[in-house]
Amino acid sequence: MYILDAHCDAPTQMYRGRDFGKDNPGVQVDFPKMLRGGVAGSFFALYIPARLSNTEATEYAFTLLDCLKRQVAANSDKVAFATDRASMEENAAKGLVSIFIGLENGSALLGRKGVLEELYSEGVRYVTLCHSSDNDICDSCTGQGRWGGLSPLGRNLVRRMNAIGMMIDVAHTSNDTVRDVLKLSEKPIAYTHGCCSSLCSHRRNLPDDLIHGIASSGGVVCMSVFPCFLTDAFSDFDDDNPDGRPMPDAGLVLDHFVHAVDVAGVEGVGFGTDYDGINHTAKGFESIDKLPILMEGLKSRGYTDPDLAKMASYNLLRVISAQK
């Protein structure tokens, strides 16, 4: 049974100087922790801050990609790149963790011509359309509603992504953007990191109709371990300046998985922690080597081994394969 995390902001930490070949104390992700936790793979997202211009975003994306490629090359005894199920299974057979690549914030596609195709050739397999503010592609869930969903440029981008086989990620997008993408995309889509708004009203979380919509079109919604997504009791929590309150119990993470499965079916749910993009997690999930605890928790909620295998990796891998 393979564990594949749909979203980790590791390249940002590489850019800041973390050596992922070492077992670093007090950090959420590095290669030894992935190996120790039996994690088969993770999507390392090239996170692009919303404050950057399109040109700056493109330049920064390739800077992060270079950081990632150098660390993978320096740790070829531990990790290797992957783009699909076959390459992940080939790596696993060699005892290697698979590093998939995502791009978080489509503004990086707009700095010059041909960036989408270039990033695909470099191994990037999904693009999160926006981040914390509206961009030239679409509205963000924390933006001002500039377009009312997808922009005209965004509609064209969805078609181009479908055509080349790049998976669309609607995390961070507004609900209207998600609806537009579901109407327009001919391929299943992903929501790579977040939770359920029925259990926590954070703007980043998805309502049931969109969870169902994504799943019913063959897509996947991936649950996070970030406290602010888990409970409204953390609606005023500042992840950068914590106030000392205890972190939410691990049971709340399981509650979101159970709810998502109730709405989407077991074939529509996956893991998407948001590690290295957050400073705090629910109790018990402080680093990626703790993900087997999530598996045990889900098993205690009555899910079978085939159910767990789907949620842990096969659902997301299926959506990736469906892009071809």
Secondary structure, 3 states (H helix, E strand, C coil): CCCEEEEECHHHHHHCCCCCCCCCCCCCCCHHHHHHCCCCEEEEEEECCCCCCHHHHHHHHHHHHHHHHHHHHHCCCCEEECCCHHHHHHHHHCCCEEEEEEEECHHHHCCCCCHHHHHHHCCEEEEECCCCCCCCCECECCCCCCCCCECHHHHHHHHHHHHHCCEEECCCECHHHHHHHHHHCCCCCEEEEECECCCCCCCCCECHHHHHHHHHCCCEEEECCCHHHHCHHHCCCCCCCCCCCCCCCHHHHHHHHHHHHHHHCHHHEEECCCECCCCCCCCCCCCHHHHHHHHHHHHHCCCCHHHHHHHHHHHHHHHHHCCC
